[in-house]
Amino acid sequence: MKKIATFCMLLLATGCALLSQAELPQEPGVAVKVTQPPSAELAWDTDPEALVIQVFAGGSGSAPTAALVNELFAAQVWGNGRIIWTTWTDDFQRQVWQGQLSEAELAALLQTVADKGFLRMKARYAPRETVMDGSTTRISIHLLESSQEVSEYVSGAPDGFHELVELLTSGAGVAGTPYLPQSGQLTARELEAEAWLEQTALPLWDAAALGVDLQEAAGIWLEGDALTHAWEAVNRNPAFPIVAQDGRYFELHLRLPELSVMAPR
């Protein structure tokens, strides 16, 4: 009986010690991270180049050529948690953001994907009636053990699909900073001078200062100030990205590695 009482006292003392340790205040500036490893079903390739999540939200086939060429994926997440997504202002200017998910946040995001029933959804949803020239939204998930792609043409997908699109295209809860590309492939198409172009306030392209003459821009690679100038002009109006160079007018088609739906050629 004495041994049992001694054993119980040891257990009580150990529990109190652990409780006291848990209640101790943490040192300032030291983050306490509580993480739970993902299930094998939701494990992903952590390589920074491995694409884990991709969202495509495309317009109809009748969109202008520039809109199709300048189109970016709506959101993408890579194995190291890097996330890039696009938003739009009320006047249809495009904004592109980048952020960083921790390993725990990416694991939680993939768990949300599973909880929304994404892994059990059909591959394609569409309305019963025939709709011509509608838009398509698509989510692709790439895990170690499986991949799943679900697309919606016009309508018909479950609410969970739409909730995931909204979550991913808003940055999945991380803070975003403006994304600046490091390289891009530019093609400039000269337009005929018309009265409406001459009366429109357009971005100016200084060929001498930027070191690029748009008359010679046919699939050329840009970096530095020339790329920044083209990037800003395209984001200002991806469907009609027109700039003026020495009294002539050019429509810009900019393709970016990783981000463009139409990859550089």
N, C-alpha and C positions, 0 to 999 in steps of 0.2 A: 504493500500500500504506500509505503514511504517513497519507493521508486517511482510509482505512478504520479504521486503528488509533485515530486521533483521534476519529472518530465513535463508535466502540465505547466509548471512555473517557467521552465525554459522556453516552452512554446509561447507563453504570454509575453515574456521578456523580449523574445525575438520579434513578435508582432509589433510590440510597442516601439522597438528600435526602428523597424521598417517604416512605421507610421510617422515617427518623428522625422526620419530622413526625408520622407516624401513631402512633409510640411515645411521643410527648410526653405527659405526664400532663395531664389536663384541669383547668381551674380549678375550685376547689370551688364547688358550687352551679350549675354550668353543665351542663345535660343535653344529651347527644349523641343526636339523633334520627335514626334511619336509617329512612326511609320509602320505600315502593315504591308508585307510583301504581296504582290498581285498573285492571283490564282494562276495555275499553269495555263488555263484556258485564255487568260488575258495577258500573258507575258509577251513582250515585244522586243524587237532588235534594238539595242541601245546605241548602235552606231550612229554618229551624228549625220551620216549621209542616208540613213535608212528612213524612208517615208512611212510614217505610221498612220496618219489620218490625212485625207484630202477631201475638200468640198469644192464641187463645181456648181456654179449657178449661172448658166448661160442663157443668153437671149435667143430670140427666134432666128431662123435662117435668113429672114429678110433684113437683118441688121446690116448697116453699112460695112463695107470691107474693113475700114479702119477699126471699127468696134470689135470685129472678130479677131483681127490680127493683134490688137492691143489688149485683148482680154486676158485677165489673170485669174488663177484659181482663187476662189473666195476665201479659203482658209487652208492651211497646211501645217502639220505638226511632224517633226522629225524625232528620231530615236533619243536624242539628248534633251528633248523637251522644248527645242526651239519652235516657236509658233509665229506664223505670219498670216495676217488677215486683212481684208479690205472692207472699208465702209464708204458711204456716199453722203455728201452734203445735200441739202435741200435743192441746190441749184445744179445737181448732178456732177459735181466734181468728185473725183475719186481720191480717197485717202488710203494709204497702205501703212500698216503698223507691224511692228515686230515685238516679241516678248519672250519670256523664258519661263517654262513650267519646271518645277522641281520634279524629281523622280516620284515623290509621293503624290504630287498634284497630277502628274500624267497618269499614274496608277488609278487615282480617284476619277479622273476623266474617263478612262476606259471602263471603269466600273459603272459610271453613269451611262455610257454607251450600252453596256449590257443590260442595265436596269431599265432602260427605255425600250427594251425588246428589239434592239437593232439587229442582233445576231440571229433573230428568228423571223425577220421580215422577208418578204418576197423580193426578188431581184428587181422587179419593175412594177410601178403603179401608174395608171393612166385612167382618165374618165371613160365611161362606157360609150359616150357619144364620140363621133369623129371630130377632132379638133385639128385644123390645119395650121402649121407654122407656129406651134406653141413653144414654150420655153421648157428647159429641162434642168432639174436640180439633182445632184448625185453626191452621195457620200461613199467613200472607200476607206475601209479599215484593213490594215495589214498587221497581223500578229504572227508570232513564231509558229503557231500550230495551224493557223487558218487565215483566210482573207475573206472579206465580205464586201460586196458592193450593192448598194440600193439606189435606184434612180426613180425619180418622179417626173412624168411628163404632164405638165399643167397642174394636175391635182390627183387626189386619191390615196396618198400615202398616210399612214397613221399619224396621230398627233405627236407621238414620240419622235418621229422622223423630223418634223418641223421644229420641235423643241431642240433637237440636237443641232440642226442647221443654225438656229438663232444663237445657241450657246457658242458654237465654234466660230461663227462670223462676228462675234462680239469679243473674241480674244480668250474665251474660256475662263474669264475671271482674272486674268493677269493684267498688269499695267503695261500699256503699249507706248513705244516711242516710234517716231516716223522712220519708215524703212527707206534706206538709200542704197540703190543698187551699185555694185562695183564695176559691172560691165554690162553692155547691152548691144544688140545688133539693130542698126537703123537703116531703114529704106525710106527715102523721101520721094513722094509723087508730086510732080508739079501740076498745078491747077491753072486753068485759064483765068485770066484776070476778068473779073466781073464787077459790076457796080456795088453789089452787096459786100464783096470782099474789101473793096476800097473804102467802104463806109464803116467797116467793123474794126473795133480796137483789137488788134491781134498781137500776140507776142512777137518780138523782133528777134531775128537770128543774125548775129554778127559773124559772118564767115571768117573774117580776118582774126577777130579776137578769140573765137572758139576753135579755130584751126580746122574747120570742116565746112566745105562748100556743099550745100544741099543738092546742087545740080549733079554732084558726083557721088551722092549717098545712095548706093545700091547694095544693101547687105553689108555695110561697113560696121566694124566694131568700135564702140565709143567707150571712153573712160573720162574721169575728171569733169571739168566744167561743161564740156560738150554734152556728156551724158546727163548731168544734172539739169541742164537747160532743156534737153529733149524730154526727160522724165517729168519735169514740171509742166511742160506744154501738153504732154499726153494726158497727165492726170487732170489737167484743167478741163479737158473734154475728150475722153477716149474715143468717142464716136466721130468727132470732127476736130482732130488736133491739127489746126492750121497755124502756120507761122509765116511771117513775111521776111523775105531776104532781098534787099536791094530792089524793092518794088515788084518782086515776084512772089508767088504764093505756093507753099508746099504743104502737103498733108504728110504727117509723120507716122510711120509704122515702126514700133519699137518692141522687140522681142527680148525677153530676159531669161537667162538660165534659171531653172528651178520653178519660176513663178508663172511664166507665160503658158497659156493653154496651147498655143501654137509655138512650139519650141524654136529657138534659133536654128537656122539651116547652115 
